[in-house]
Amino acid sequence: MTQTTESSQWIEAGLEEDFPQGLGICIQHNDLQIAVFNYNGEEWYATQNLCPHDDQMVLSRGLTGAASGEPKIVCPLHKRAFALRSGEFLGEGEMSCLTTYPVKREGGKVYLQV
Ligand code: FES
């Protein structure tokens, strides 16, 4: 469902209405799986869909929430949490950060910078 725009770095992810508030949707772009989150209707985030804990493509099916006011995503498999803004692992111990992608909305459509 992706298209390139006149700017080669932004891709169209879909219509805003296709992204339910509070949930994630997985977008495929070439070899990338990107989890796009309509966090609260105003704040949108995008991260890699791959959870680095066990290399599973599951983060788009995780639960969104907040940790000390910081938007987060919690993996549905083993409940590891990551900051949606920075991709930082929010638990104890070592864990790779998530790659994050800028999101913009224009004309009712959602775009990701990849
Ligand atoms: S695969 Fe995500 S926490 Fe284990």
Boltz pocket constraint, residues with backbone or C-beta under 6 A from the ligand:
constraints:
  - pocket:
      binder: B
      contacts: [[A, 51], [A, 52], [A, 53], [A, 54], [A, 55], [A, 56], [A, 75], [A, 76], [A, 77], [A, 78], [A, 79], [A, 80]]
      max_distance: 6.0
